[in-house]
Each structure stands twice: as C-alpha cells, then as structure tokens.
C-alpha cells in the first residue's frame, strides 16, 4: 500500500502524506492544556481538525488521562432533551474511561509478566511500548464507529525471542507496506516499533489483521 494524499476523514501518518505536527502539538500542550484552558479547533472541512485531535491524544497520554468522544456517534434521539443527552454522555464517558483503564492494565500486566520471568527492563519497556502503540493504532484507525470489535493479544517466549501477537477485525492495514527510514529521529507509532523490534510480520487471514512482532533475547 503506497502512501497517498488524503482528502476524506482523518489522516494516518503511516498511510498518508501529511505535515509534521510535533511543533503544533507542543504549542497546544504548553500554552493551553498545561494551563488548564478550554479550547476549540474550528476550521473548514479537511483542515486537519480530526487528525490533530487524534495526534494530540497520543501526545498527551503520558502526562494526562485522555478520554476521546465522538458526538457523531450520538443519534438524533440522544439530543431530544437534557436528561437523555446527559445519560448518553455519561455512558460514553464511562466507556472511554474503561478503554483507557484497559490499555493501562494491558501494559502493566505485560511488564509484570516480564519482571516475573527475568526479562530485562529495556526489553520489557520495548515490548510494552510495542503493545501500547499497536493497540492504540488499531483502535484509532482500524475500528469502525458504532460497531463492536474484536482484538486478541498473546505474548510468548520461544527459543531466543520474545513474541507479541495481535489479531483484530479492524479495516485491513499492512504496516509493512509503509516506508520506514532507518536514519533520523522517530517520535512514535508503527515506524518506531519497526525500528526497535528484531522482526515484524503481518498477514490478513479470515478477515482478521494478524500482526506479529519479535524481539531477540
């Protein structure tokens, strides 16, 4: 899959040409978020509002608990009166918070497993980073709004390698088709995982994405 210019919906840096957002995200965090200010990103269509908010979520997650809500998933009836709207909003907030908790639990469980099995701190942190980045990428870009989705995660130690397998029923996406530079800085995402892991495999089987990353012991 070649990288292309996107003119519909959110942009994925692994699939689309786009400007670097690092400086913009740093400015938003330092001048607005860290100061506790409310703010609105309000521009016309295809100016990058959704893409910026998605990138901001990833940028802030190390320092803040970030809950993402999409009001496009609300039905017309959810806006019928203030009581119905409030109830729907609370349900959405609870669901979003549970996802954040689940992501933290997955990372903590993997780190705990590594500690109990004598895996060094550097390798454990690389594996936890891979798990976090890959699951976040699946949820943000692979899942369809309003549908229940499936994800299966397994971690094994085989011979001289640590192997992390993730299966999901999101939209087809082969990370191996994205070009990754072996030089220069990489902030995060699939590009970073491909750089730090010993091996990275992908296959699409029975309408499921199957991603396998391997780290040498």
Protein Blocks (a to p, Z undefined) as FASTA:
>chain_A
ZZdddfehjddfklpccddfklmmmmmmmmmmmnopacdddddehilpmmmmmmmmmmmm
mmpccddddfklpcfklmmpmmlmmmmmmmmmmmmmmmmmmmmmmmmmmmmmmmmnopaf
klmmmmmmmmmmmmmmmmmmmpcghiacddddddddehjbccdddddfbdcddfklpccd
fedjdfbdjklmmmmpmbdcdddeehiacddddddZZ
